[in-house]
Amino acid sequence: MDQAKSPSGGRRVRLIIAGAVAAALLVVAAFAAGSLSAPTVTAPSTTSAEAGFARDMQTHHNQAVEMSLIVRDLTDDEDVRLLAYDIATSQSQQAGQMNGWLTVWNLPQTAPEPEMTWMSRPSLKGVSHEGMSEMGTGETSHEPGSPMPGMATAEQLASLKAATGDEAVRQYLTLMIAHHQGGVEMADAVLVRTNERVVRSLAASIVKAQTSEIGYMQDLLAALPAA
């Protein structure tokens, strides 16, 4: 008798099929359990600290680029020209990154609320302080709509454009030191308000690079002839 057609053979086939179905269901159940237990990745909201930082830091960076391009045309000092070039290129690239975040998050480039509102919101509990400046706490009393920390005024920019030689360098370094200090303050502020990996990575790199450049610019400023 054909084994597949015998009673015992039929039972064997049914058991094999049942086992395969059970194994498939177990795999599906395990996949579903893994999906449900995996962290949910959601884009930040348009009023989040991440979105506010991305918008406001773009504005902040763009002014640093503007000042750096101005001074490169006003001085023959190669150290200052190289510094200005580095600041202009690095901060242009970072501004592009932040513009890209907003696009990926499907958020508008313009804020629905006054600038710097995100810095007035409370910090997150238990957030890592890794990457912050040594003096930074991330806490701030910054008022929504008030000027960003370290930003040069229109009058200061006009004065820089009108200066020449050592005076142009002096004004640039003085303005850029304050500008970097403001940028570090903003980066510190977002580091205690987000767990978003890409935001934390860029903010920490801003703290590290700009803190180093502040020290270098202070040295360049001190080496200038007395006014």
Residue, then its C-alpha position, 0 to 999 in steps of 0.5 A: m500500500d502507498q505510504a501516503k495513502s495509508p492511515s498512518g501516512g496521512r496522519r504523518v503528513r497532517l502532523i508535518i503541515a500542522g507543525a509548519v503552520a505552528a512554526a510560521l505563526l510563532v515567527v509572526a508572533a515573535f516579529a509582532a512582539g518585537s515590533l511592538s517593543a521597539p522604540t517608536v521613532t516620531a518626528p519632533s513637533t513644529t513647536s519642539a525644542e528640536a525644531g526651534f533650535a534648527r530654525d534659530m541656529q540656522t539664523h545664528h549661523n548665517q550671521a557668522v557666515e556673513m561676518s566672516l565673508i565681510v572680514r575676508d575682504l577687509t584684511d590681509d592677515e592670513d590667520v584671520r582669513l583662514l579662521a573666517y573661511d573655516i567658520a563660513t564653510s563649517q557653519s554653512q554646512q551645519a545650517g544645511q544640515m538643520n534645514g534638512w532636518l526640518t524637511v525630513w520631519n515635514l516641518p516648515q522652515t519658519a516658526p509658528e511662534p516668536e524666535m527662541t521660544w523653545m529656550s524658555r521651555p523646561s528641560l527634560k528630566g534625566v536627559s544626558h548632559e554629555g557634550m555640554s560646555e564645562m560652564g553650561t547648565g542648559e538653563t536659561s531665562h531667555e525671553p521668547g522673541s528677544p534677540m538671540p544670544g551673541m547676535a551682532t546688531a545692524e549698527q555693529l555690522a555696519s561698523l565692521k563693513a566700514a572698518t579696515g586693517d587691524e580695526a576690522v580684525r579687532q571688530y570681527l574677533t570681538l563680535m565673533i567671540a560674543h557670537h560663538q559664546g551665544g552659539v554655545e549657550m544655544a547648543d547647551a540649551v538644546l542638549v538638556r531639552t532633547n534626546e534626538r540623536v542627530v540634534r544632540s550630535l550636532a549640538a555637542s560638536i558646536v560646543k566643542a568647535q566653538t569653545s576651541e575657536i573662542g580661545y583661539m580668537q581671544d589669543l588673536l585679539a590679544a596679539l593685535p597692536a593697541a588701538 
